Amino acid sequence: MTVYANSATTHVDWERFLARRTQHMKGSAIRELLKFTQQPDVISFGGGMPAPELFPVREIEEACNYLLRAVPKQALQYSTTEGYPPLREYLADSMAKYGIRHSPDNILITTGSQQALDLIGKIFIDPGSAVITGRPTYLGAIQAWRAYEAEFVTIPLDDDGMQVELLEDVVKRTPVRLIYILPNFHNPAGTTLPEDRRHLLVEIARKYDLLIVEDDPYGALRYTGEDLIPIAALAPERTIYLATFSKTLTPGLRVGWSVAPAEITQRLVQAKQGADLHSSTFDQMIANDVAQRGILKAHVRKLRQVYKERRDVMLDALAEFWPEGSSWTQPQGGLFLWARTPESIDTLKLFPRALENKVAYVPGINFYPHEDGGFNAMRLNFSNAQPDMIVEGIRRLGAALKDELAHK
Ligand SMILES: Cc1ncc(COP(=O)(O)O)c(C=O)c1O
């Protein structure tokens, strides 16, 4: 039997050795909440997880077999920080179709987009630096940049995403390091920034000479409407564009990328060297193989069809089972919608009751950098559960809400 060291017997006051910045670090509330949802009978709308039954397992197995047979010495070796060149070429080509025309040299492969957010924090954020985000915004960005002691300056969202009209007034008064924007199928809000707001954002960024971080993990997963021009296509000189294979292929591979002006990419490369030298060579080569063989494209087509159905099932179930006074966004793509309950409900307090009803979600407050909103809101994921489970989960949530309202 293995005997593990028992830290309880010899106490070391290790907290006094911690760097000051750790005071700003917090565990992800979502990951904590999700621990409760692991039981198989809980229907979880909590995580941002793709449908696991759709993972292209056989095709990934083929890619692994091929790589280990044909190029094992390369696939299992250290590689360059910038990333696997054929993959960067593929990505440059595929982004050009959306109007993002950068050379493969401007692309850095990252260990998921989450790493890109961290590296951006590492090179741009000093303690107290102002960063503009939406209110609400992606929790992982808050977590990454809080560690660098960012000062979050927030702009409210409406059903069309960030209210960019309010931006100029803020940047006029505050020196800002970054504007963080999620234009397509926002996490958590499910909103899409219309083209006029994209143009206005670029106009303001140019007028005040600002940098934009465009986080776009969901752009390829559009179910209704037309693709809109990326901000990186409108303002390539000042936009860092982030994307990932996590939602379109599998998150377990941990392959994402950034594309940015050359000077910024160079800095990100330096920051990444200190973090992990490079992203997994093998994972990058698998992603590249699957993408080059056309499997990714076919897979995304399939995802669009399946997730569109799941989104519609969730929207219908909300209309059927939720109490009067509730409302929700109508996402054109992505994995989430944002649901508002009647005002008197506190979704954080409702969470234990929902868990008793065997259903989970993420309370809205978690997506507010200053925890100053989202009290009667929640993020609901519609990609992970199968349609009958979505209906049942929304019914259970509706029952929990009605129960809570009856006891007010
Ligand atoms: C907006 C946004 N950015 C970044 C990420 C991180 O994705 P990954 O690190 O898996 O590429 C996510 C994941 O949910 C996300 O929703």
PDBQT file of the ligand as one rigid body, heavy atoms in Angstrom, charges set to zero:
ROOT
HETATM    1  C1  LIG A 501     -15.469  32.574 -24.550  1.00  0.00    +0.000 C 
HETATM    2  C2  LIG A 501     -14.505  31.472 -24.275  1.00  0.00    +0.000 A 
HETATM    3  N1  LIG A 501     -13.195  31.711 -24.400  1.00  0.00    +0.000 NA
HETATM    4  C3  LIG A 501     -12.292  30.744 -24.170  1.00  0.00    +0.000 A 
HETATM    5  C4  LIG A 501     -12.682  29.480 -23.784  1.00  0.00    +0.000 A 
HETATM    6  C5  LIG A 501     -11.619  28.458 -23.491  1.00  0.00    +0.000 C 
HETATM    7  O1  LIG A 501     -11.668  27.412 -24.374  1.00  0.00    +0.000 OA
HETATM    8  P1  LIG A 501     -10.482  26.377 -24.577  1.00  0.00    +0.000 P 
HETATM    9  O2  LIG A 501      -9.396  26.735 -23.625  1.00  0.00    +0.000 OA
HETATM   10  O3  LIG A 501     -11.072  25.039 -24.321  1.00  0.00    +0.000 OA
HETATM   11  O4  LIG A 501     -10.066  26.568 -25.990  1.00  0.00    +0.000 OA
HETATM   12  C6  LIG A 501     -14.028  29.187 -23.647  1.00  0.00    +0.000 A 
HETATM   13  C7  LIG A 501     -14.469  27.864 -23.190  1.00  0.00    +0.000 C 
HETATM   14  O5  LIG A 501     -15.574  27.626 -22.817  1.00  0.00    +0.000 OA
HETATM   15  C8  LIG A 501     -14.973  30.213 -23.898  1.00  0.00    +0.000 A 
HETATM   16  O6  LIG A 501     -16.282  30.015 -23.789  1.00  0.00    +0.000 OA
ENDROOT
TORSDOF 0
